[in-house]
């Protein structure tokens, strides 16, 4: 069974390798999707794959890479699998 989640990570999450580290974690977990910086300074993550792997990624997003400071994380399921091939940053 595949699920997809849309997450918004708020805090000091840009300029600290958050997207690249998220990509590395997602690839390690076998997830597909993307991580992008938003204009308001947050990072948006869309991830699709095994529900257990998605939970592991969500747990990792609460902390992020060493230089990040996550203030809040909001994740919600989305109904469509957007057909991602691998996990990418933008």
MOPAC internal coordinates of N, CA, C and O (Angstrom, degrees):
PM7 1SCF
backbone

  N    0.0000 0     0.00 0     0.00 0    0    0    0
  C    1.4546 1     0.00 0     0.00 0    1    0    0
  C    1.5316 1   109.30 1     0.00 0    2    1    0
  O    1.2310 1   120.52 1   -46.21 1    3    2    1
  N    1.3031 1   116.61 1   133.79 1    3    2    1
  C    1.4583 1   122.42 1   179.30 1    5    3    2
  C    1.5207 1   109.65 1  -111.30 1    6    5    3
  O    1.2310 1   121.24 1   -42.76 1    7    6    5
  N    1.3209 1   115.24 1   137.24 1    7    6    5
  C    1.4540 1   122.24 1   173.71 1    9    7    6
  C    1.5205 1   108.38 1  -122.76 1   10    9    7
  O    1.2310 1   121.06 1   -20.22 1   11   10    9
  N    1.3232 1   115.58 1   159.78 1   11   10    9
  C    1.4616 1   121.57 1   174.30 1   13   11   10
  C    1.5243 1   108.85 1  -128.74 1   14   13   11
  O    1.2310 1   121.28 1   -40.78 1   15   14   13
  N    1.3215 1   115.16 1   139.22 1   15   14   13
  C    1.4602 1   121.61 1   179.44 1   17   15   14
  C    1.5210 1   110.47 1  -127.57 1   18   17   15
  O    1.2310 1   121.15 1   -35.30 1   19   18   17
  N    1.3264 1   115.40 1   144.70 1   19   18   17
  C    1.4571 1   123.54 1   172.49 1   21   19   18
  C    1.5217 1   106.58 1  -112.13 1   22   21   19
  O    1.2310 1   120.34 1   -58.72 1   23   22   21
  N    1.3308 1   116.95 1   121.28 1   23   22   21
  C    1.4602 1   121.91 1  -178.48 1   25   23   22
  C    1.5256 1   109.81 1  -123.14 1   26   25   23
  O    1.2310 1   121.39 1   -35.62 1   27   26   25
  N    1.3207 1   114.94 1   144.38 1   27   26   25
  C    1.4671 1   121.69 1   174.31 1   29   27   26
  C    1.5193 1   106.84 1  -121.71 1   30   29   27
  O    1.2310 1   121.23 1   -56.71 1   31   30   29
  N    1.3276 1   115.26 1   123.29 1   31   30   29
  C    1.4591 1   121.83 1  -177.65 1   33   31   30
  C    1.5281 1   107.95 1  -109.15 1   34   33   31
  O    1.2310 1   120.65 1   -56.80 1   35   34   33
  N    1.3376 1   116.35 1   123.20 1   35   34   33
  C    1.4618 1   122.00 1  -176.38 1   37   35   34
  C    1.5242 1   109.07 1  -115.11 1   38   37   35
  O    1.2310 1   120.86 1   -37.75 1   39   38   37
  N    1.3130 1   115.96 1   142.25 1   39   38   37
  C    1.4626 1   122.56 1   178.07 1   41   39   38
  C    1.5146 1   109.33 1   141.23 1   42   41   39
  O    1.2310 1   120.86 1    27.13 1   43   42   41
  N    1.3149 1   115.97 1  -152.87 1   43   42   41
  C    1.4700 1   120.78 1   175.48 1   45   43   42
  C    1.5265 1   106.23 1   -87.77 1   46   45   43
  O    1.2310 1   121.36 1   -96.46 1   47   46   45
  N    1.3496 1   115.00 1    83.54 1   47   46   45
  C    1.4692 1   121.01 1  -171.39 1   49   47   46
  C    1.5257 1   113.24 1  -125.59 1   50   49   47
  O    1.2310 1   119.94 1  -176.57 1   51   50   49
  N    1.3180 1   117.73 1     3.43 1   51   50   49
  C    1.4596 1   120.76 1   174.65 1   53   51   50
  C    1.5204 1   108.38 1  -113.20 1   54   53   51
  O    1.2310 1   121.20 1   -38.73 1   55   54   53
  N    1.3281 1   115.30 1   141.27 1   55   54   53
  C    1.4558 1   120.59 1  -179.62 1   57   55   54
  C    1.5219 1   113.25 1    79.99 1   58   57   55
  O    1.2310 1   120.26 1  -164.87 1   59   58   57
  N    1.3312 1   117.10 1    15.13 1   59   58   57
  C    1.4720 1   121.72 1  -178.82 1   61   59   58
  C    1.5268 1   111.26 1  -128.99 1   62   61   59
  O    1.2310 1   120.59 1  -156.05 1   63   62   61
  N    1.3292 1   116.47 1    23.95 1   63   62   61
  C    1.4759 1   122.72 1   179.69 1   65   63   62
  C    1.5261 1   112.80 1    64.99 1   66   65   63
  O    1.2310 1   119.98 1  -152.82 1   67   66   65
  N    1.3366 1   117.64 1    27.18 1   67   66   65
  C    1.4625 1   120.17 1  -178.39 1   69   67   66
  C    1.5237 1   111.54 1   -65.49 1   70   69   67
  O    1.2310 1   120.13 1   131.79 1   71   70   69
  N    1.3386 1   117.36 1   -48.21 1   71   70   69
  C    1.4723 1   119.83 1  -177.54 1   73   71   70
  C    1.5225 1   111.61 1   -64.10 1   74   73   71
  O    1.2310 1   120.11 1   134.43 1   75   74   73
  N    1.3283 1   117.39 1   -45.57 1   75   74   73
  C    1.4641 1   120.19 1  -179.46 1   77   75   74
  C    1.5283 1   110.96 1   -64.27 1   78   77   75
  O    1.2310 1   120.62 1   139.73 1   79   78   77
  N    1.3221 1   116.41 1   -40.27 1   79   78   77
  C    1.4693 1   119.90 1   178.67 1   81   79   78
  C    1.5256 1   110.93 1   -67.46 1   82   81   79
  O    1.2310 1   120.54 1   142.99 1   83   82   81
  N    1.3364 1   116.57 1   -37.01 1   83   82   81
  C    1.4688 1   120.49 1   176.48 1   85   83   82
  C    1.5185 1   109.92 1   -63.54 1   86   85   83
  O    1.2310 1   120.52 1   136.68 1   87   86   85
  N    1.3346 1   116.62 1   -43.32 1   87   86   85
  C    1.4662 1   120.89 1   176.94 1   89   87   86
  C    1.5292 1   110.77 1   -58.03 1   90   89   87
  O    1.2310 1   120.64 1   133.82 1   91   90   89
  N    1.3281 1   116.38 1   -46.18 1   91   90   89
  C    1.4659 1   120.23 1  -179.87 1   93   91   90
  C    1.5238 1   111.35 1   -60.50 1   94   93   91
  O    1.2310 1   120.33 1   136.00 1   95   94   93
  N    1.3242 1   116.97 1   -44.00 1   95   94   93
  C    1.4660 1   121.19 1   179.17 1   97   95   94
  C    1.5269 1   110.70 1   -64.28 1   98   97   95
  O    1.2310 1   120.79 1   134.95 1   99   98   97
  N    1.3237 1   116.10 1   -45.05 1   99   98   97
  C    1.4680 1   120.50 1  -178.51 1  101   99   98
  C    1.5243 1   111.00 1   -63.67 1  102  101   99
  O    1.2310 1   120.31 1   137.92 1  103  102  101
  N    1.3155 1   117.01 1   -42.08 1  103  102  101
  C    1.4646 1   120.11 1   178.75 1  105  103  102
  C    1.5208 1   110.80 1   -64.73 1  106  105  103
  O    1.2310 1   120.04 1   139.22 1  107  106  105
  N    1.3288 1   117.52 1   -40.78 1  107  106  105
  C    1.4577 1   122.07 1   177.85 1  109  107  106
  C    1.5327 1   110.59 1   -60.22 1  110  109  107
  O    1.2310 1   120.73 1   146.09 1  111  110  109
  N    1.3450 1   116.21 1   -33.91 1  111  110  109
  C    1.4629 1   121.74 1  -178.80 1  113  111  110
  C    1.5293 1   113.05 1   -89.09 1  114  113  111
  O    1.2310 1   120.04 1   178.24 1  115  114  113
  N    1.3331 1   117.52 1    -1.76 1  115  114  113
  C    1.4585 1   121.26 1   179.04 1  117  115  114
  C    1.5195 1   114.22 1    76.01 1  118  117  115
  O    1.2310 1   120.32 1  -152.89 1  119  118  117
  N    1.3334 1   116.99 1    27.11 1  119  118  117
  C    1.4651 1   121.53 1  -178.93 1  121  119  118
  C    1.5251 1   110.96 1   -95.48 1  122  121  119
  O    1.2310 1   121.20 1   -23.30 1  123  122  121
  N    1.3147 1   115.31 1   156.70 1  123  122  121
  C    1.4657 1   123.19 1   175.17 1  125  123  122
  C    1.5225 1   108.09 1  -113.80 1  126  125  123
  O    1.2310 1   120.11 1   -26.91 1  127  126  125
  N    1.3402 1   117.39 1   153.09 1  127  126  125
  C    1.4557 1   119.88 1   176.01 1  129  127  126
  C    1.5034 1   112.81 1   150.36 1  130  129  127
  O    1.2310 1   121.14 1    31.29 1  131  130  129
  N    1.3537 1   115.43 1  -148.71 1  131  130  129
  C    1.4582 1   120.80 1  -177.31 1  133  131  130
  C    1.5224 1   110.23 1  -156.73 1  134  133  131
  O    1.2310 1   121.38 1   -20.82 1  135  134  133
  N    1.3170 1   114.96 1   159.18 1  135  134  133
  C    1.4671 1   122.65 1   172.54 1  137  135  134
  C    1.5243 1   106.70 1  -133.37 1  138  137  135
  O    1.2310 1   120.59 1   -52.24 1  139  138  137
  N    1.3385 1   116.48 1   127.76 1  139  138  137
  C    1.4669 1   120.86 1  -177.72 1  141  139  138
  C    1.5276 1   110.27 1  -135.67 1  142  141  139
  O    1.2310 1   121.13 1   -34.43 1  143  142  141
  N    1.3321 1   115.44 1   145.57 1  143  142  141
  C    1.4579 1   121.19 1   172.20 1  145  143  142
  C    1.5206 1   108.95 1   -74.79 1  146  145  143
  O    1.2310 1   120.72 1   -40.30 1  147  146  145
  N    1.3244 1   116.22 1   139.70 1  147  146  145
  C    1.4554 1   121.31 1   174.48 1  149  147  146
  C    1.5249 1   109.30 1  -105.55 1  150  149  147
  O    1.2310 1   120.54 1   -22.29 1  151  150  149
  N    1.3263 1   116.57 1   157.71 1  151  150  149
  C    1.4610 1   122.20 1  -175.59 1  153  151  150
  C    1.5253 1   112.70 1   -61.26 1  154  153  151
  O    1.2310 1   119.67 1   154.65 1  155  154  153
  N    1.3227 1   118.23 1   -25.35 1  155  154  153
  C    1.4636 1   120.97 1  -178.42 1  157  155  154
  C    1.5303 1   113.16 1   -83.78 1  158  157  155
  O    1.2310 1   119.83 1  -175.80 1  159  158  157
  N    1.3385 1   117.92 1     4.20 1  159  158  157
  C    1.4590 1   121.80 1   178.32 1  161  159  158
  C    1.5179 1   114.33 1    94.84 1  162  161  159
  O    1.2310 1   120.02 1   176.87 1  163  162  161
  N    1.3231 1   117.58 1    -3.13 1  163  162  161
  C    1.4639 1   120.89 1   178.28 1  165  163  162
  C    1.5286 1   109.58 1   -91.24 1  166  165  163
  O    1.2310 1   120.97 1    -5.74 1  167  166  165
  N    1.3207 1   115.75 1   174.26 1  167  166  165
  C    1.4581 1   122.18 1   176.29 1  169  167  166
  C    1.5260 1   107.95 1  -121.72 1  170  169  167
  O    1.2310 1   121.06 1   -46.12 1  171  170  169
  N    1.3340 1   115.58 1   133.88 1  171  170  169
  C    1.4625 1   121.54 1   176.33 1  173  171  170
  C    1.5203 1   108.56 1  -103.97 1  174  173  171
  O    1.2310 1   121.03 1   -48.78 1  175  174  173
  N    1.3240 1   115.63 1   131.22 1  175  174  173
  C    1.4534 1   121.97 1   179.35 1  177  175  174
  C    1.5210 1   108.37 1  -122.65 1  178  177  175
  O    1.2310 1   120.50 1   -52.58 1  179  178  177
  N    1.3172 1   116.65 1   127.42 1  179  178  177
  C    1.4596 1   122.24 1   170.39 1  181  179  178
  C    1.5232 1   105.41 1  -114.52 1  182  181  179
  O    1.2310 1   120.81 1   -55.21 1  183  182  181
  N    1.3282 1   116.06 1   124.79 1  183  182  181
  C    1.4646 1   120.03 1  -178.15 1  185  183  182
  C    1.5186 1   109.49 1  -135.26 1  186  185  183
  O    1.2310 1   120.92 1   -40.86 1  187  186  185
  N    1.3305 1   115.85 1   139.14 1  187  186  185
  C    1.4577 1   122.85 1  -179.75 1  189  187  186
  C    1.5232 1   109.20 1  -131.12 1  190  189  187
  O    1.2310 1   121.40 1   -39.08 1  191  190  189
  N    1.3332 1   114.92 1   140.92 1  191  190  189
  C    1.4534 1   119.36 1   177.37 1  193  191  190
  C    1.5052 1   112.57 1   155.65 1  194  193  191
  O    1.2310 1   120.97 1    25.40 1  195  194  193
  N    1.3112 1   115.75 1  -154.60 1  195  194  193
  C    1.4500 1   123.50 1  -178.84 1  197  195  194
  C    1.5341 1   110.39 1   -63.18 1  198  197  195
  O    1.2310 1   119.57 1   -46.75 1  199  198  197
  N    1.3419 1   118.42 1   133.25 1  199  198  197
  C    1.4717 1   120.85 1  -178.39 1  201  199  198
  C    1.5281 1   113.84 1   -56.67 1  202  201  199
  O    1.2310 1   119.55 1   142.04 1  203  202  201
  N    1.3258 1   118.47 1   -37.96 1  203  202  201
  C    1.4722 1   120.35 1   179.31 1  205  203  202
  C    1.5256 1   110.62 1   -66.25 1  206  205  203
  O    1.2310 1   120.06 1   140.64 1  207  206  205
  N    1.3285 1   117.50 1   -39.36 1  207  206  205
  C    1.4575 1   121.61 1   178.10 1  209  207  206
  C    1.5295 1   110.41 1   -67.49 1  210  209  207
  O    1.2310 1   120.13 1   142.38 1  211  210  209
  N    1.3223 1   117.36 1   -37.62 1  211  210  209
  C    1.4662 1   120.87 1   177.13 1  213  211  210
  C    1.5235 1   110.58 1   -63.20 1  214  213  211
  O    1.2310 1   119.70 1   140.27 1  215  214  213
  N    1.3217 1   118.18 1   -39.73 1  215  214  213
  C    1.4704 1   121.27 1   177.33 1  217  215  214
  C    1.5275 1   110.50 1   -63.35 1  218  217  215
  O    1.2310 1   120.36 1   140.59 1  219  218  217
  N    1.3234 1   116.92 1   -39.41 1  219  218  217
  C    1.4670 1   120.13 1   178.13 1  221  219  218
  C    1.5239 1   111.11 1   -65.09 1  222  221  219
  O    1.2310 1   120.51 1   139.16 1  223  222  221
  N    1.3343 1   116.64 1   -40.84 1  223  222  221
  C    1.4614 1   119.51 1   177.91 1  225  223  222
  C    1.5253 1   109.79 1   -65.12 1  226  225  223
  O    1.2310 1   120.00 1   137.21 1  227  226  225
  N    1.3120 1   117.61 1   -42.79 1  227  226  225
  C    1.4642 1   121.03 1   179.41 1  229  227  226
  C    1.5310 1   110.30 1   -59.74 1  230  229  227
  O    1.2310 1   120.03 1   137.00 1  231  230  229
  N    1.3216 1   117.54 1   -43.00 1  231  230  229
  C    1.4694 1   120.50 1   176.86 1  233  231  230
  C    1.5264 1   110.59 1   -60.68 1  234  233  231
  O    1.2310 1   120.29 1   138.77 1  235  234  233
  N    1.3373 1   117.05 1   -41.23 1  235  234  233
  C    1.4593 1   120.37 1   179.05 1  237  235  234
  C    1.5334 1   111.16 1   -66.17 1  238  237  235
  O    1.2310 1   120.06 1   140.66 1  239  238  237
  N    1.3452 1   117.50 1   -39.34 1  239  238  237
  C    1.4631 1   121.42 1  -179.33 1  241  239  238
  C    1.5292 1   112.12 1   -60.85 1  242  241  239
  O    1.2310 1   119.88 1   151.42 1  243  242  241
  N    1.3254 1   117.84 1   -28.58 1  243  242  241
  C    1.4711 1   120.73 1   178.93 1  245  243  242
  C    1.5331 1   111.66 1   -62.57 1  246  245  243
  O    1.2310 1   120.30 1   155.24 1  247  246  245
  N    1.3185 1   117.04 1   -24.76 1  247  246  245
  C    1.4646 1   122.54 1  -178.33 1  249  247  246
  C    1.5269 1   111.20 1  -109.11 1  250  249  247
  O    1.2310 1   120.42 1   131.06 1  251  250  249
  N    1.3284 1   116.80 1   -48.94 1  251  250  249
  C    1.4528 1   121.69 1  -177.95 1  253  251  250
  C    1.5165 1   112.29 1    73.94 1  254  253  251
  O    1.2310 1   120.47 1    10.51 1  255  254  253
  N    1.3359 1   116.72 1  -169.49 1  255  254  253
  C    1.4681 1   120.97 1   179.90 1  257  255  254
  C    1.5347 1   110.56 1   -72.09 1  258  257  255
  O    1.2310 1   120.49 1   -11.77 1  259  258  257
  N    1.3217 1   116.67 1   168.23 1  259  258  257
  C    1.4715 1   120.57 1  -173.29 1  261  259  258
  C    1.5274 1   116.35 1   -53.97 1  262  261  259
  O    1.2310 1   119.19 1   142.54 1  263  262  261
  N    1.3350 1   119.16 1   -37.46 1  263  262  261
  C    1.4669 1   120.19 1  -176.40 1  265  263  262
  C    1.5296 1   113.36 1   -85.22 1  266  265  263
  O    1.2310 1   119.64 1   174.03 1  267  266  265
  N    1.3144 1   118.29 1    -5.97 1  267  266  265
  C    1.4617 1   121.48 1  -178.80 1  269  267  266
  C    1.5304 1   111.04 1   -81.40 1  270  269  267
  O    1.2310 1   121.56 1   -22.79 1  271  270  269
  N    1.3240 1   114.63 1   157.21 1  271  270  269
  C    1.4629 1   121.70 1   172.50 1  273  271  270
  C    1.5357 1   106.70 1  -134.04 1  274  273  271
  O    1.2310 1   120.69 1   -80.97 1  275  274  273
  N    1.3161 1   116.28 1    99.03 1  275  274  273
  C    1.4566 1   121.27 1  -178.19 1  277  275  274
  C    1.5181 1   109.27 1   -82.89 1  278  277  275
  O    1.2310 1   121.01 1   -56.75 1  279  278  277
  N    1.3268 1   115.67 1   123.25 1  279  278  277
  C    1.4643 1   121.06 1   178.84 1  281  279  278
  C    1.5244 1   111.27 1   -95.63 1  282  281  279
  O    1.2310 1   120.49 1   144.84 1  283  282  281
  N    1.3207 1   116.67 1   -35.16 1  283  282  281
  C    1.4656 1   119.43 1   177.35 1  285  283  282
  C    1.5224 1   109.98 1  -155.64 1  286  285  283
  O    1.2310 1   122.12 1   -26.40 1  287  286  285
  N    1.3190 1   113.55 1   153.60 1  287  286  285
  C    1.4589 1   121.62 1   177.82 1  289  287  286
  C    1.5135 1   107.73 1  -135.89 1  290  289  287
  O    1.2310 1   120.72 1   -53.49 1  291  290  289
  N    1.3156 1   116.23 1   126.51 1  291  290  289
  C    1.4599 1   121.98 1   178.05 1  293  291  290
  C    1.5204 1   107.48 1  -124.30 1  294  293  291
  O    1.2310 1   120.30 1   -63.31 1  295  294  293
  N    1.3242 1   117.03 1   116.69 1  295  294  293
  C    1.4610 1   121.96 1   178.67 1  297  295  294
  C    1.5164 1   109.48 1  -122.97 1  298  297  295
  O    1.2310 1   121.61 1   -38.12 1  299  298  297
  N    1.3239 1   114.52 1   141.88 1  299  298  297
  C    1.4687 1   119.68 1   175.93 1  301  299  298
  C    1.5221 1   108.67 1  -144.08 1  302  301  299
  O    1.2310 1   121.00 1   -32.20 1  303  302  301
  N    1.3281 1   115.69 1   147.80 1  303  302  301
  C    1.4659 1   118.33 1   177.41 1  305  303  302
  C    1.5261 1   110.04 1   -70.40 1  306  305  303
  O    1.2310 1   121.02 1   -33.58 1  307  306  305
  N    1.3120 1   115.66 1   146.42 1  307  306  305
  C    1.4590 1   120.75 1   172.16 1  309  307  306
  C    1.5172 1   107.59 1  -120.84 1  310  309  307
  O    1.2310 1   120.78 1   -30.20 1  311  310  309
  N    1.3047 1   116.10 1   149.80 1  311  310  309
  C    1.4639 1   120.26 1  -170.22 1  313  311  310
  C    1.5187 1   113.73 1   -81.31 1  314  313  311
  O    1.2310 1   120.15 1   155.11 1  315  314  313
  N    1.3097 1   117.32 1   -24.89 1  315  314  313
  C    1.4623 1   117.31 1  -174.13 1  317  315  314
  C    1.5158 1   112.64 1  -103.06 1  318  317  315
  O    1.2310 1   121.28 1   -40.70 1  319  318  317
  N    1.2886 1   115.16 1   139.30 1  319  318  317
  C    1.4598 1   121.97 1   170.04 1  321  319  318
  C    1.5219 1   105.08 1   -88.08 1  322  321  319
  O    1.2310 1   120.37 1   -65.61 1  323  322  321
  N    1.3169 1   116.90 1   114.39 1  323  322  321
  C    1.4559 1   121.22 1  -171.87 1  325  323  322
  C    1.5226 1   113.57 1   -80.52 1  326  325  323
  O    1.2310 1   120.06 1  -167.02 1  327  326  325
  N    1.3340 1   117.49 1    12.98 1  327  326  325
  C    1.4592 1   121.18 1   173.46 1  329  327  326
  C    1.5114 1   114.47 1    69.96 1  330  329  327
  O    1.2310 1   119.97 1  -147.11 1  331  330  329
  N    1.3225 1   117.66 1    32.89 1  331  330  329
  C    1.4611 1   120.64 1   179.02 1  333  331  330
  C    1.5188 1   111.16 1   -66.10 1  334  333  331
  O    1.2310 1   121.58 1   -36.80 1  335  334  333
  N    1.3159 1   114.59 1   143.20 1  335  334  333
  C    1.4596 1   121.32 1   175.04 1  337  335  334
  C    1.5339 1   105.30 1  -111.64 1  338  337  335
  O    1.2310 1   119.94 1   -82.01 1  339  338  337
  N    1.3171 1   117.72 1    97.99 1  339  338  337
  C    1.4523 1   121.88 1  -175.78 1  341  339  338
  C    1.5111 1   111.14 1    82.70 1  342  341  339
  O    1.2310 1   120.86 1    14.31 1  343  342  341
  N    1.3171 1   115.96 1  -165.69 1  343  342  341
  C    1.4611 1   121.61 1   179.03 1  345  343  342
  C    1.5125 1   108.15 1  -124.38 1  346  345  343
  O    1.2310 1   120.44 1   -51.17 1  347  346  345
  N    1.3350 1   116.77 1   128.83 1  347  346  345
  C    1.4605 1   122.13 1  -172.11 1  349  347  346
  C    1.5176 1   111.89 1  -129.26 1  350  349  347
  O    1.2310 1   120.83 1   -19.24 1  351  350  349
  N    1.3117 1   116.03 1   160.76 1  351  350  349
  C    1.4586 1   122.20 1   172.16 1  353  351  350
  C    1.5183 1   107.74 1  -115.12 1  354  353  351
  O    1.2310 1   121.66 1   -24.04 1  355  354  353
  N    1.3117 1   114.42 1   155.96 1  355  354  353
  C    1.4708 1   119.47 1   177.94 1  357  355  354
  C    1.5225 1   108.70 1  -141.13 1  358  357  355
  O    1.2310 1   120.10 1   180.00 1  359  358  357

